[in-house]
Amino acid sequence: MNSRRTDIHMHSDILLEDIAGDVTRRVLDETSFRSMISVERKRTERTRNPFLLMLVDTGNSLPSSKAGQVLNDILKSLSSSTRETDVTGWYTENSVLGVMFTDINSEDENTIITTVLERVSATLRNNLSPRQFSQVSISFHFYPEEWEHELFRRPSNPVLYPDFSQHENSRRFASRLKRAMDLIGSIIALILFAPLFALIAVAIKATSKGPVLFRQERIGQHGRPFVFLKFRSMYADNDARVHQEWFKEFLSGEARRHPTNNGNGSYKLTEDPRITRVGKILRRTSLDELPQFICVLKGEMSLVGPRPPIPYEVDAYETWHRGRVLQAKPGLTGLWQVNGRSRVTFDDMVRLDLQYARTWSIWLDLKILLQTPRAVLLGDGAY
C-alpha cells in the first residue's frame, strides 16, 4: 500500500500538454482543486453559466505496479479531451481524478459526457483487466443540479459543495454543543408552555373547524423535506395560491411595502382573509410557532437558524438563494427575525441567513435568543 501511494504521488504535480503541444496545465492537488470547485460554483451563481464536474474514481482497484502508468495515461487522455479553460485536479489525492468543464450549456453537457466517457473508458480498458476495470467508476455532476423535493432524501449533491463539508467538519464540537442546547431548550420550553398549549388548542377548536395543529412540508438543511408544525391560524381547506402569488412578487422585489405603526413598513401579506380571529392574535404574538419546539426536539430544526421555506418557494429560488437551506439547519429564530423580519426584501433576508451560516457560533446563538423576546413583544414585522 505504501509503495502504491509513493508510485502515484509523483503524478500529483504532473504537467499536461494539450493537443497543440504548446500549452501546459498543472494537475491541481486536492486542496486547490476542491477550492476551484467552490469558486466555480459561486461564479455560476452570479453568471448563471453552468459547469460539469467529472470524477474518475480508481479506488483501491489498481495494482501498485501499474497504478502510476494507468493514472498517467488517464491524465493524458483527459488532456486531449479538455479545453484550456477546463480545470483538472485530484478530488481525492491519488485516488479520484476530477475535471471541471466550465461555461457549458445542456447540449455541451451531453457531448462532453459522451466524448470524455469514451476516451477515458478506452484508456482504462487498454490498461486494466476486466475485473479491475469493473471496479473503476466514472461519474458526472452538473451544476446547478435539479432538486426533487418529492423524495425524502438529500436533493443537493454533496460532491459539488466540498467547502461546506470542510466547514462543517471544522465545527463539529460547536455543532454538538448547538444540538445539546437545542435538546435542553426544546424540552424546557415544551414543559413550561404545556398549559399554554392547552389554552391555545381550546381557543382554536372553539372558534373554527379543523385540526389544532397545522402540518406542512418544509425544506430543511441540505434540501431535505420535513413536516413543519404550527398552531392552525387559518380556516381549514384554504387556497394556498394567495400566498404563492404574493411570494412571487416578494421574490422578484415587486411586493408592496405596507405601512406599520412604527413607520418601518412591512412586506408581509396583510389582510389575508384566510386567517381566523384567533389566528391573528397567534401570529401577532408568534404563539403559533410554539409547536416547532417539537421539530427542534426531533432534530429537524434548531432554536436558531434560517426560517424553513415551502417547496414551491425553493422551486422559485435563484441558485444563490439555495445557500440559506444548504449551509444551516432551519430555526425558530435567527438574524432575520431580530434584525429585519418583514421589513427587509427577500434578497436581504437571504443575505442575513448566509451571514449567519458563515459566522454562527454558540455565542451568536445565545445573543439572538436573548434578542428574540424583545422582537416578539414589540411585534415589529409580525403579521
LINGIWO-V990520 format. One record per pair of residues at least 24 apart in sequence whose ideal C-beta (glycine too) atoms are under 10 Angstrom apart, sorted by the first residue. I is the first residue (numbers start at 0). J is the second residue. D is the distance in Angstrom with one decimal. If there is no record, write none. Layout:
[[I/J/D] [I/J/D]]
This chain:
[[0/59/8.4] [0/63/7.8] [1/63/9.0] [2/63/5.2] [2/64/9.0] [2/66/9.4] [3/59/8.6] [3/61/7.6] [3/62/7.9] [3/63/3.5] [3/64/8.7] [3/65/9.8] [3/66/5.4] [3/67/8.6] [3/93/8.5] [4/63/8.5] [4/66/8.9] [4/92/9.0] [4/93/6.2] [4/94/9.3] [5/63/8.7] [5/67/9.2] [5/93/9.7] [6/61/9.8] [6/63/5.9] [6/64/8.1] [6/65/9.2] [6/66/5.6] [6/67/4.3] [6/68/9.0] [6/70/9.1] [6/93/9.1] [7/57/9.1] [7/61/8.5] [7/63/8.5] [7/66/5.3] [7/67/5.7] [7/69/9.5] [7/70/6.0] [7/71/9.4] [7/89/9.8] [7/92/8.8] [7/93/4.2] [7/94/8.3] [8/67/9.1] [8/92/8.2] [8/93/6.0] [9/67/6.9] [9/70/9.9] [9/71/9.3] [9/93/9.7] [10/66/9.1] [10/67/6.3] [10/68/9.6] [10/70/5.5] [10/71/5.8] [10/73/9.6] [10/74/6.8] [10/89/9.3] [10/93/7.6] [10/96/9.7] [11/70/9.5] [11/88/9.0] [11/89/6.1] [11/92/6.4] [11/93/6.3] [13/70/8.9] [13/71/7.0] [13/74/6.0] [13/75/9.2] [13/78/9.6] [13/87/9.6] [14/74/9.7] [14/78/9.5] [15/74/6.0] [15/75/7.1] [15/77/7.3] [15/78/3.9] [15/79/9.1] [15/81/8.3] [15/87/6.4] [16/75/8.4] [16/78/6.5] [16/79/9.4] [17/78/6.1] [17/79/7.6] [17/81/8.0] [17/82/8.4] [17/83/6.8] [18/78/7.9] [18/79/5.7] [18/80/9.5] [18/81/9.8] [19/83/9.7] [22/78/9.8] [22/83/6.1] [23/78/9.4] [24/78/7.4] [24/81/8.3] [24/83/7.2] [24/85/8.5] [24/86/8.3] [24/87/6.5] [24/88/9.9] [25/86/10.0] [25/87/8.3] [25/88/8.5] [26/70/9.8] [26/74/6.3] [26/77/8.9] [26/78/9.3] [26/86/9.5] [26/87/5.3] [26/88/5.6] [26/89/6.9] [26/96/8.0] [26/97/9.6] [26/98/9.8] [27/86/6.8] [27/87/7.0] [27/88/3.1] [27/89/6.9] [27/90/9.8] [27/97/8.8] [27/99/10.0] [28/88/6.8] [28/89/5.9] [28/92/6.6] [28/93/9.8] [29/88/7.4] [29/89/4.7] [29/90/6.9] [29/91/6.3] [29/92/4.4] [29/93/8.8] [29/94/9.3] [29/95/8.8] [29/97/9.3] [29/161/9.2] [30/88/9.4] [30/89/9.1] [30/92/8.8] [30/161/9.6] [30/165/9.4] [31/86/9.3] [31/88/6.3] [31/89/8.8] [32/86/7.1] [32/87/8.0] [32/88/2.8] [32/89/5.8] [32/90/6.2] [32/91/9.6] [32/92/9.3] [32/95/9.9] [32/96/9.4] [32/97/6.0] [32/98/9.5] [32/99/8.3] [32/161/8.8] [33/88/8.2] [33/89/8.9] [33/90/7.0] [33/91/9.4] [33/97/8.8] [33/160/9.8] [33/161/4.0] [33/162/7.2] [33/164/9.1] [33/165/7.7] [34/88/9.5] [34/161/8.2] [34/162/7.5] [34/165/9.6] [35/86/5.2] [35/87/9.9] [35/88/6.9] [35/97/9.4] [35/99/6.7] [35/101/9.8] [35/161/9.9] [36/86/8.4] [36/88/8.9] [36/90/8.2] [36/97/7.9] [36/99/6.6] [36/140/9.4] [36/142/8.7] [36/158/8.5] [36/159/6.7] [36/160/8.3] [36/161/5.8] [36/162/7.9] [37/159/9.0] [37/160/7.7] [37/161/6.5] [37/162/4.1] [37/163/8.6] [37/165/9.1] [38/86/9.5] [38/99/9.9] [38/162/9.2] [39/86/7.5] [39/99/5.8] [39/101/6.1] [39/102/9.7] [39/142/7.9] [39/159/9.5] [40/99/9.8] [40/142/5.9] [40/143/8.5] [40/159/6.2] [40/160/7.4] [40/161/9.5] [40/162/8.4] [40/318/8.8] [40/319/9.7] [40/322/10.0] [41/162/9.4] [41/318/9.8] [41/319/8.1] [41/322/9.6] [42/101/8.2] [42/102/9.4] [43/101/8.6] [43/102/9.3] [43/142/5.9] [43/143/6.6] [43/159/9.9] [43/318/6.7] [43/319/9.2] [44/142/9.3] [44/143/8.0] [44/317/7.6] [44/318/4.8] [44/319/4.0] [44/320/9.0] [44/321/8.7] [44/322/8.3] [45/318/9.1] [45/319/7.6] [46/102/8.4] [47/143/8.6] [47/317/8.6] [47/318/7.2] [47/319/9.9] [48/101/7.4] [48/102/5.0] [48/103/7.7] [48/104/8.3] [49/100/9.5] [49/101/8.8] [49/102/8.3] [49/103/6.1] [49/104/7.2] [49/105/8.1] [49/107/9.0] [49/108/7.7] [49/141/6.4] [49/142/5.9] [49/143/6.3] [49/144/9.4] [49/318/9.2] [50/85/9.1] [50/86/9.2] [50/99/5.6] [50/100/6.2] [50/101/4.7] [50/102/7.2] [50/103/6.5] [50/108/9.4] [50/140/9.3] [50/141/7.9] [50/142/5.6] [50/143/9.4] [50/159/9.3] [51/85/9.3] [51/98/8.5] [51/99/7.3] [51/100/4.4] [51/101/8.3] [51/103/5.8] [51/107/7.9] [51/108/5.5] [51/109/10.0] [51/111/6.0] [51/112/7.4] [51/115/9.3] [51/139/6.2] [51/140/7.2] [51/141/5.4] [51/142/7.7] [52/86/9.4] [52/90/8.2] [52/97/6.2] [52/98/7.4] [52/99/5.4] [52/100/7.8] [52/101/9.9] [52/138/8.6] [52/139/7.2] [52/140/4.3] [52/141/7.8] [52/142/7.0] [52/156/9.1] [52/158/6.9] [52/159/6.7] [53/77/8.4] [53/80/9.4] [53/81/9.4] [53/85/9.6] [53/87/9.7] [53/90/9.7] [53/96/8.4] [53/97/6.6] [53/98/4.8] [53/99/8.0] [53/100/7.2] [53/111/8.0] [53/112/7.8] [53/115/6.1] [53/116/8.4] [53/119/8.2] [53/137/6.9] [53/138/7.3] [53/139/5.4] [53/140/7.8] [54/90/5.5] [54/91/8.7] [54/95/5.5] [54/96/7.1] [54/97/5.1] [54/98/8.3] [54/136/8.0] [54/137/7.2] [54/138/5.0] [54/139/7.9] [54/140/7.2] [54/158/7.1] [55/90/8.9] [55/94/9.6] [55/95/6.8] [55/96/4.4] [55/97/7.5] [55/98/8.3] [55/115/9.5] [55/119/6.2] [55/120/9.9] [55/122/9.7] [55/123/8.3] [55/135/7.0] [55/136/7.8] [55/137/5.4] [55/138/8.4] [56/90/8.3] [56/91/7.8] [56/94/7.0] [56/95/4.7] [56/96/8.2] [56/97/9.6] [56/134/9.2] [56/135/6.8] [56/136/4.6] [56/137/7.5] [56/138/7.2] [57/91/9.6] [57/93/8.7] [57/94/6.0] [57/95/7.2] [57/96/7.6] [57/123/8.8] [57/127/9.4] [57/131/9.2] [57/134/8.3] [57/135/5.5] [57/136/8.7] [58/91/9.5] [58/94/6.6] [58/95/8.2] [58/134/6.1] [58/135/7.1] [58/136/7.5] [59/94/8.1] [59/134/8.1] [60/123/10.0] [60/127/7.8] [60/128/9.7] [60/130/8.3] [60/131/5.1] [60/132/8.3] [60/133/8.3] [60/134/3.5] [60/135/5.9] [60/136/9.4] [61/94/9.4] [61/123/9.7] [61/126/8.9] [61/127/7.4] [61/131/6.7] [61/134/8.7] [61/135/8.0] [62/127/9.1] [62/128/9.4] [62/131/7.6] [65/126/6.6] [65/127/7.7] [65/128/9.8] [65/131/8.5] [66/93/8.4] [66/94/9.9] [67/93/9.7] [68/126/7.0] [69/122/7.9] [69/123/7.4] [69/125/9.3] [69/126/4.6] [69/127/6.7] [69/131/8.9] [69/135/9.2] [70/94/9.5] [70/96/7.3] [70/126/9.5] [71/126/9.8] [72/119/9.6] [72/122/5.1] [72/123/8.5] [72/125/7.7] [72/126/5.9] [73/118/9.5] [73/119/6.3] [73/122/5.6] [73/123/7.1] [73/126/8.5] [73/135/9.4] [74/98/9.9] [74/122/9.5] [75/118/9.9] [75/122/8.0] [76/115/8.5] [76/117/9.9] [76/118/5.0] [76/119/5.6] [76/120/9.4] [76/121/7.7] [76/122/4.3] [76/123/8.9] [76/125/9.9] [77/115/7.4] [77/118/8.0] [77/119/6.9] [77/122/8.9] [79/115/9.9] [79/118/7.0] [80/111/8.2] [80/114/6.1] [80/115/4.8] [80/116/9.5] [80/117/9.0] [80/118/5.0] [80/119/7.5] [80/122/10.0] [81/111/8.9] [81/115/7.9] [82/111/9.7] [85/111/9.2] [90/158/7.9] [90/161/8.0] [95/136/9.2] [95/138/9.5] [95/158/9.9] [96/137/9.6] [97/138/9.8] [97/140/9.3] [97/158/9.2] [98/139/9.9] [99/140/9.6] [99/142/9.3] [100/139/9.3] [100/141/9.7] [103/141/8.8] [105/141/8.7] [108/139/8.1] [108/141/6.1] [111/139/8.4] [112/137/9.5] [112/139/5.4] [112/141/9.2] [115/139/8.5] [142/318/8.4] [143/317/9.6] [143/318/4.6] [143/319/9.6] [143/321/8.0] [144/222/9.7] [144/318/9.6] [144/321/9.7] [146/218/8.8] [146/222/5.6] [146/310/9.0] [146/313/7.0] [146/314/7.8] [146/316/9.3] [146/321/8.0] [146/324/9.8] [147/222/9.1] [147/224/10.0] [148/216/7.6] [148/217/9.9] [148/218/6.5] [148/222/7.3] [148/223/8.9] [148/224/5.4] [148/309/9.8] [148/310/4.5] [148/311/9.2] [148/313/7.0] [148/314/7.8] [149/216/9.6] [149/224/8.3] [149/310/8.6] [150/223/9.5] [150/224/8.3] [151/216/9.7] [151/223/7.1] [151/224/6.0] [151/225/8.4] [152/221/9.6] [152/222/9.2] [152/223/7.0] [152/224/9.1] [153/219/9.7] [153/220/9.0] [153/221/4.7] [153/222/6.1] [153/223/5.4] [153/325/9.8] [154/218/8.9] [154/221/7.9] [154/222/4.3] [154/223/7.6] [154/224/8.7] [154/313/9.3] [154/321/9.9] [155/220/9.5] [155/221/5.2] [155/222/4.6] [155/223/8.8] [155/321/7.5] [155/324/8.5] [155/325/5.8] [156/221/9.9] [156/222/9.8] [157/221/7.8] [157/325/9.7] [160/221/8.9] [160/322/9.5] [160/325/6.8] [160/326/8.8] [162/326/9.7] [163/221/8.7] [163/322/9.0] [163/325/6.5] [163/326/6.2] [163/356/9.2] [166/326/7.8] [166/356/8.7] [166/357/8.3] [167/326/8.9] [170/359/8.4] [170/360/8.6] [172/361/9.9] [173/359/8.2] [173/360/6.5] [173/361/6.1] [173/362/10.0] [173/364/9.6] [174/301/9.9] [174/328/9.3] [174/359/9.7] [174/361/9.9] [176/360/9.6] [176/361/5.5] [176/364/9.3] [177/301/6.6] [177/302/8.3] [177/303/8.1] [177/304/9.4] [177/328/8.5] [177/359/8.1] [177/360/9.0] [177/361/6.5] [177/364/6.6] [178/295/9.9] [178/298/7.3] [178/301/7.9] [178/328/9.2] [179/361/9.8] [180/295/9.9] [180/301/8.6] [180/302/6.6] [180/303/8.8] [180/361/7.1] [180/364/7.0] [180/365/8.3] [180/368/8.9] [181/292/9.5] [181/295/5.2] [181/296/7.8] [181/297/10.0] [181/298/7.6] [181/300/8.1] [181/301/5.2] [181/302/5.4] [181/303/8.7] [181/304/9.7] [181/328/8.7] [181/330/9.0] [181/331/9.6] [181/364/9.4] [182/295/8.1] [182/296/6.8] [182/298/8.5] [182/302/9.8] [183/302/9.7] [184/292/8.0] [184/295/7.2] [184/296/9.3] [184/301/9.4] [184/302/5.2] [184/303/9.7] [184/331/9.2] [184/364/9.8] [184/368/8.0] [185/291/8.9] [185/292/4.5] [185/293/7.5] [185/294/8.5] [185/295/4.1] [185/296/4.2] [185/297/8.8] [185/298/9.8] [185/300/9.0] [185/301/9.5] [185/302/7.3] [185/331/9.0] [186/292/8.5] [186/295/9.4] [186/296/6.7] [187/292/9.2] [188/289/7.7] [188/291/9.7] [188/292/4.7] [188/293/9.9] [188/295/8.3] [188/296/9.1] [188/302/8.8] [188/331/9.2] [189/289/8.6] [189/290/9.3] [189/292/5.2] [189/293/7.2] [189/295/9.2] [189/296/7.0] [190/292/10.0] [191/292/9.9] [192/286/8.9] [192/289/5.6] [192/290/9.7] [192/292/7.6] [195/286/7.3] [195/289/7.1] [196/230/8.5] [196/286/9.7] [196/289/6.7] [196/290/7.9] [196/292/9.8] [198/286/9.7] [199/230/5.5] [199/231/9.8] [199/277/8.1] [199/280/9.6] [199/281/7.0] [199/286/6.3] [199/287/8.3] [199/289/7.5] [199/290/9.4] [200/230/7.8] [200/231/9.7] [202/230/9.2] [202/275/9.7] [202/276/9.5] [202/277/5.0] [202/278/9.9] [202/280/8.5] [202/281/8.6] [203/230/6.4] [203/231/5.8] [203/232/8.3] [203/275/7.8] [203/277/5.9] [203/278/8.1] [203/281/8.2] [203/287/9.6] [204/231/9.5] [204/277/9.8] [205/277/8.4] [206/275/6.1] [206/276/6.3] [206/277/5.0] [206/278/8.8] [207/231/7.8] [207/232/9.5] [207/233/8.6] [207/234/5.9] [207/235/7.2] [207/275/4.8] [207/276/8.4] [207/277/7.3] [207/278/8.1] [208/234/7.8] [208/235/5.8] [208/236/9.2] [209/233/8.5] [209/234/7.1] [209/235/3.1] [209/236/7.8] [209/237/9.6] [209/275/9.2] [210/235/7.5] [211/290/9.0] [212/290/5.9] [212/293/9.3] [213/278/9.6] [213/287/8.0] [213/290/8.4] [214/290/9.4] [215/239/9.3] [215/307/9.4] [215/309/6.9] [215/310/9.5] [216/307/9.6] [216/309/7.4] [216/310/6.1] [217/291/10.0] [217/294/8.8] [217/299/8.6] [217/300/8.8] [217/306/8.8] [217/307/3.8] [217/308/6.6] [217/309/6.2] [217/310/7.8] [217/312/9.3] [217/313/9.4] [217/324/9.5] [217/329/7.2] [218/307/6.0] [218/308/5.3] [218/309/7.5] [218/310/6.1] [218/312/8.0] [218/313/5.1] [218/314/9.7] [218/316/9.8] [218/321/9.5] [218/323/9.8] [218/324/5.4] [218/329/8.0] [219/294/8.9] [219/298/9.6] [219/299/5.7] [219/300/7.2] [219/301/9.9] [219/304/9.5] [219/307/5.9] [219/308/9.6] [219/324/7.1] [219/328/6.7] [219/329/5.6] [220/299/8.9] [220/300/9.2] [220/301/8.9] [220/304/8.2] [220/305/9.2] [220/307/9.0] [220/323/10.0] [220/324/6.5] [220/325/7.2] [220/326/8.0] [220/327/6.5] [220/328/4.4] [220/329/6.8] [220/356/9.9] [221/324/7.5] [221/325/6.0] [221/326/9.1] [221/328/9.1] [222/310/9.7] [222/313/7.4] [222/321/7.5] [222/324/5.9] [222/325/6.9] [223/299/8.5] [223/324/9.0] [224/299/9.6] [224/307/9.4] [224/310/6.9] [224/313/9.6] [225/294/7.0] [225/297/8.2] [225/298/9.4] [225/299/4.2] [225/300/7.9] [225/307/7.7] [225/329/8.7] [226/293/9.8] [226/294/8.0] [226/297/9.4] [226/299/7.9] [227/290/9.0] [227/291/7.2] [227/294/6.6] [227/299/8.2] [227/300/8.2] [227/306/9.9] [227/307/6.0] [227/308/9.9] [227/309/8.6] [227/329/8.6] [228/287/9.9] [228/288/9.2] [228/289/9.1] [228/290/3.9] [228/291/5.9] [228/292/8.9] [228/293/5.7] [228/294/6.0] [228/297/9.8] [228/299/9.6] [228/300/9.6] [229/278/9.9] [229/281/8.6] [229/282/9.5] [229/286/9.8] [229/287/5.0] [229/288/6.4] [229/289/8.4] [229/290/5.9] [229/291/6.9] [229/294/9.9] [230/277/8.8] [230/278/8.2] [230/281/5.7] [230/282/9.5] [230/286/6.8] [230/287/4.4] [230/288/8.1] [230/289/6.7] [230/290/6.1] [230/291/9.8] [231/275/8.0] [231/277/9.1] [231/278/7.3] [231/281/8.8] [231/287/8.0] [231/290/9.9] [232/271/9.6] [232/273/8.8] [232/274/5.7] [232/275/6.4] [232/276/9.9] [232/277/7.3] [232/278/2.9] [232/279/7.5] [232/280/8.8] [232/281/5.0] [232/282/5.5] [232/286/9.3] [232/287/4.9] [233/271/7.8] [233/272/9.4] [233/273/4.4] [233/274/5.5] [233/275/6.5] [233/278/5.9] [233/282/9.7] [233/287/9.8] [234/272/8.6] [234/273/5.9] [234/274/7.9] [234/275/6.0] [234/278/8.4] [235/273/9.9] [235/275/9.7] [236/273/9.9] [237/271/9.1] [237/272/8.6] [237/273/4.1] [237/274/8.9] [238/272/9.7] [238/273/7.4] [239/273/9.0] [239/309/8.6] [239/311/8.2] [241/268/7.4] [241/271/6.8] [241/272/8.1] [241/273/6.6] [242/268/6.4] [242/271/8.1] [242/273/8.5] [242/309/8.1] [242/311/9.0] [242/312/9.2] [243/309/8.7] [243/311/5.9] [243/312/8.6] [243/315/9.0] [244/268/9.4] [245/269/9.7] [245/271/8.8] [246/308/9.2] [246/309/8.0] [246/311/7.6] [246/312/5.7] [246/315/7.1] [246/345/8.5] [247/311/9.4] [247/312/9.5] [247/315/6.6] [248/345/9.7] [249/312/9.4] [249/315/10.0] [249/341/9.7] [249/344/7.9] [249/345/5.2] [249/348/9.3] [250/312/7.7] [250/315/5.6] [250/316/7.8] [250/317/8.4] [250/320/8.4] [250/344/9.4] [250/345/5.2] [250/346/8.7] [250/349/9.9] [251/315/9.0] [251/345/8.4] [252/344/6.1] [252/345/7.2] [252/346/7.4] [254/344/8.3] [254/345/8.1] [256/341/9.3] [256/342/8.4] [256/344/9.1] [257/341/8.9] [257/382/9.0] [259/341/8.6] [259/342/8.2] [259/378/9.2] [259/379/7.6] [259/380/7.8] [259/381/9.6] [259/382/9.6] [260/378/8.9] [260/379/9.1] [261/342/9.3] [261/377/8.0] [261/378/9.2] [261/379/6.1] [261/380/9.3] [263/339/9.7] [263/340/9.3] [263/341/9.0] [263/342/4.8] [263/343/9.8] [263/379/6.7] [263/380/7.5] [264/341/8.6] [264/342/6.3] [264/380/9.3] [265/340/8.0] [265/341/4.2] [265/342/6.2] [265/343/9.9] [265/379/8.6] [265/380/5.6] [265/381/8.5] [265/382/6.7] [266/339/9.9] [266/340/9.5] [266/341/5.4] [266/342/7.3] [266/343/7.6] [266/344/7.0] [266/345/7.9] [266/348/9.2] [266/380/8.7] [266/382/9.6] [267/340/8.5] [267/341/4.1] [267/342/9.3] [267/380/7.1] [267/381/7.9] [267/382/4.0] [268/341/9.4] [268/382/6.9] [269/341/9.6] [269/382/6.2] [270/382/9.6] [271/382/8.0] [274/382/8.7] [279/382/8.6] [282/378/9.5] [282/381/6.3] [282/382/5.8] [283/375/9.5] [283/378/5.5] [283/381/5.3] [283/382/7.5] [284/375/6.8] [284/376/8.5] [284/378/7.3] [284/381/7.7] [285/331/9.1] [285/332/9.0] [285/336/8.8] [285/371/8.9] [285/372/9.9] [285/374/8.7] [285/375/4.8] [285/376/9.5] [285/378/8.3] [285/381/6.3] [286/375/9.0] [288/331/6.3] [288/332/8.7] [288/375/9.1] [289/331/9.2] [291/329/9.2] [291/330/8.9] [291/331/5.4] [291/332/10.0] [292/331/7.4] [294/329/8.4] [294/330/9.8] [294/331/8.5] [295/328/9.4] [295/329/9.7] [295/330/8.1] [295/331/6.6] [298/328/8.3] [299/328/8.0] [299/329/7.8] [300/328/6.5] [300/329/5.1] [300/330/6.0] [300/331/6.7] [301/327/7.9] [301/328/4.5] [301/329/7.0] [301/330/4.5] [301/331/7.6] [301/332/9.6] [301/333/9.1] [301/359/9.7] [301/364/8.2] [302/328/9.8] [302/330/6.0] [302/331/5.6] [302/332/7.0] [302/333/9.5] [302/364/6.9] [302/365/9.8] [302/367/8.7] [302/368/6.4] [302/371/9.2] [303/327/8.8] [303/328/9.1] [303/329/9.8] [303/330/4.5] [303/331/7.3] [303/332/5.9] [303/333/5.7] [303/334/8.7] [303/336/9.3] [303/337/9.7] [303/355/7.8] [303/359/7.5] [303/361/9.8] [303/363/7.8] [303/364/4.4] [303/365/8.8] [303/366/9.4] [303/367/5.1] [303/368/6.4] [303/371/8.7] [304/328/5.1] [304/329/5.0] [304/330/2.8] [304/331/8.0] [304/332/8.3] [304/333/5.5] [304/334/9.5] [304/352/8.2] [304/355/7.2] [304/356/8.4] [304/359/8.2] [304/364/8.8] [304/367/9.5] [305/329/5.6] [305/330/6.6] [305/333/5.7] [305/334/8.5] [305/335/7.1] [305/336/9.9] [305/348/8.5] [305/349/8.4] [305/351/8.4] [305/352/3.9] [305/353/8.7] [305/355/7.0] [305/356/7.6] [306/330/7.4] [306/331/8.6] [306/332/8.8] [306/333/6.9] [306/335/6.8] [306/336/7.7] [306/340/10.0] [306/348/8.5] [306/352/8.2] [312/345/9.5] [316/345/9.6] [316/349/8.6] [317/345/9.9] [317/346/8.7] [317/349/8.8] [319/346/9.2] [319/349/7.6] [319/350/9.7] [319/353/8.4] [320/345/8.1] [320/346/8.1] [320/348/9.6] [320/349/5.3] [320/352/9.2] [320/353/9.2] [321/349/9.4] [322/349/7.5] [322/350/9.8] [322/352/7.8] [322/353/5.3] [322/356/7.0] [322/357/9.4] [323/348/8.2] [323/349/5.3] [323/350/9.2] [323/351/8.9] [323/352/3.9] [323/353/6.2] [323/355/8.9] [323/356/7.3] [324/352/8.6] [324/356/9.7] [325/353/9.8] [325/356/8.3] [326/352/8.2] [326/353/7.0] [326/355/8.7] [326/356/3.6] [326/357/7.5] [326/359/9.3] [327/352/7.1] [327/353/8.8] [327/355/6.4] [327/356/4.2] [327/357/9.3] [327/359/6.8] [328/356/9.7] [330/355/8.8] [330/359/9.9] [330/364/8.7] [330/367/8.6] [330/368/9.8] [331/368/9.1] [331/371/8.1] [332/364/9.4] [332/367/6.0] [332/368/6.8] [332/370/8.4] [332/371/4.4] [332/372/9.7] [332/374/7.8] [332/375/8.6] [333/359/9.4] [333/364/9.3] [333/367/6.4] [333/371/9.0] [334/358/9.3] [334/359/9.2] [334/363/8.6] [334/366/9.9] [334/367/6.6] [334/370/9.6] [335/367/10.0] [335/380/9.2] [336/367/7.8] [336/370/8.6] [336/371/6.5] [336/374/5.8] [336/375/8.5] [336/379/9.9] [336/380/8.1] [336/381/9.6] [337/366/8.6] [337/367/5.6] [337/368/9.2] [337/369/9.2] [337/370/4.2] [337/371/6.0] [337/372/9.9] [337/373/8.0] [337/374/5.0] [337/375/9.7] [337/379/9.8] [338/367/9.0] [338/370/8.5] [338/374/8.8] [339/374/10.0] [339/379/9.7] [339/380/7.4] [340/374/6.8] [340/377/9.9] [340/378/9.6] [340/379/6.4] [340/380/3.0] [340/381/7.2] [340/382/9.5] [341/379/8.4] [341/380/3.7] [341/381/7.3] [341/382/6.5] [342/379/7.3] [342/380/5.3] [343/380/8.7]]
